[in-house]
Amino acid sequence: MPELISEPTMIPVPGGKSIAEYVGRVKTGDDDVSIAVIHAPAGWSEPEQTPAFDEFTIVITGSIDVEHDGKTTTVGAGQAIITRAGETVRYLTREDAHYVAVCLPAFSPDLVNRDDES
């Protein structure tokens, strides 16, 4: 039977970024996939990470920069980027950005492997 999700669960994140999870470990208890709508303010960044999940990101407005392998890929509105499990990446913004992130398996702090974690 279809399950309507009428509103997301907001996941607190430092630095002004907001994550609205519609499907995933927090909202639906799903370990296989997470789907979230994210707002990242201009000047936001996060530490380098080597996630144990694939991430499919579609930018709705603004742009995000994805640092990888000594390069930066800018993803603008209407574009998408795929980062694969085991790739070291860092996300940041120069302008406000709204985007959708889909993670397979679902996002978990235990799977993100950020440099600021011990």
C-alpha positions as CSV (number, residue, x, y, z in Angstrom):
1,M,0.0,0.0,0.0
2,P,1.4,3.4,-0.9
3,E,2.6,5.5,2.1
4,L,2.1,9.3,1.9
5,I,4.8,11.4,3.6
6,S,3.2,14.7,4.1
7,E,6.1,16.5,5.8
8,P,9.8,15.7,6.4
9,T,11.7,15.3,9.5
10,M,14.2,18.2,10.0
11,I,17.7,17.0,10.9
12,P,19.7,19.6,12.8
13,V,23.1,20.5,11.2
14,P,25.6,23.1,12.3
15,G,26.5,26.0,10.1
16,G,23.1,27.1,8.9
17,K,22.5,24.1,6.6
18,S,19.0,22.4,6.9
19,I,18.2,18.9,6.0
20,A,14.5,17.9,5.4
21,E,14.5,14.1,5.2
22,Y,11.5,12.5,3.5
23,V,12.8,9.0,3.3
24,G,15.6,7.4,5.3
25,R,16.8,6.1,8.6
26,V,15.4,9.0,10.6
27,K,12.0,9.6,8.9
28,T,11.0,6.1,7.8
29,G,13.5,3.8,9.3
30,D,14.7,2.8,5.8
31,D,18.3,1.7,5.7
32,D,18.4,1.1,1.9
33,V,17.9,4.7,0.7
34,S,17.6,8.3,1.9
35,I,16.0,11.2,0.1
36,A,16.3,14.7,1.5
37,V,15.8,18.3,0.4
38,I,18.7,20.5,1.6
39,H,19.2,24.2,1.9
40,A,22.9,25.3,2.3
41,P,23.5,29.0,2.8
42,A,26.2,30.9,0.9
43,G,29.6,30.3,2.4
44,W,28.7,26.9,3.9
45,S,31.1,24.0,3.8
46,E,31.7,20.7,5.5
47,P,34.8,18.7,6.2
48,E,36.2,16.3,3.6
49,Q,34.5,12.9,3.7
50,T,34.8,9.4,2.2
51,P,31.2,8.0,2.4
52,A,30.3,4.4,2.3
53,F,27.3,5.2,0.1
54,D,26.6,6.5,-3.4
55,E,25.1,10.0,-3.4
56,F,23.0,11.4,-6.2
57,T,22.6,15.2,-5.9
58,I,20.2,17.4,-8.0
59,V,20.6,21.1,-7.6
60,I,17.3,23.0,-7.7
61,T,18.5,26.6,-7.1
62,G,21.9,28.1,-6.7
63,S,25.0,25.9,-7.0
64,I,27.2,23.7,-5.0
65,D,30.9,23.0,-5.4
66,V,32.2,19.5,-5.0
67,E,35.9,19.1,-4.3
68,H,37.5,15.8,-5.4
69,D,40.9,14.6,-6.5
70,G,42.4,18.1,-6.3
71,K,39.7,19.5,-8.6
72,T,36.4,21.3,-8.0
73,T,33.2,20.6,-9.9
74,T,30.5,23.3,-9.8
75,V,27.0,21.9,-10.0
76,G,24.4,24.5,-11.0
77,A,20.6,24.7,-10.9
78,G,19.2,22.0,-13.2
79,Q,22.3,19.9,-13.0
80,A,23.2,16.7,-11.0
81,I,26.3,15.0,-9.8
82,I,26.9,11.4,-8.7
83,T,29.6,10.7,-6.1
84,R,30.4,7.0,-5.5
85,A,31.1,5.2,-2.3
86,G,34.7,5.3,-1.4
87,E,35.4,8.6,-3.2
88,T,36.8,11.4,-1.0
89,V,34.7,14.6,-1.5
90,R,34.0,17.9,0.1
91,Y,30.8,19.9,-0.5
92,L,30.7,23.7,-0.2
93,T,28.6,26.7,-1.5
94,R,29.5,30.2,-2.7
95,E,25.8,31.1,-3.0
96,D,22.6,29.9,-1.4
97,A,21.7,26.5,-2.7
98,H,18.6,24.2,-2.6
99,Y,19.2,20.6,-3.7
100,V,17.9,17.1,-3.4
101,A,20.2,14.3,-2.2
102,V,19.6,10.6,-2.6
103,C,21.9,8.2,-0.8
104,L,22.2,4.5,-1.4
105,P,22.4,3.0,1.2
106,A,20.7,5.5,3.4
107,F,22.8,8.3,4.9
108,S,24.1,7.6,8.4
109,P,26.8,9.5,10.4
110,D,28.5,6.1,10.8
111,L,28.8,5.8,7.0
112,V,29.9,9.3,6.0
113,N,33.5,9.0,7.3
114,R,34.3,12.7,7.7
115,D,37.8,13.9,8.5
116,D,36.5,15.7,11.7
117,E,35.4,12.4,13.2
118,S,37.6,10.1,15.2
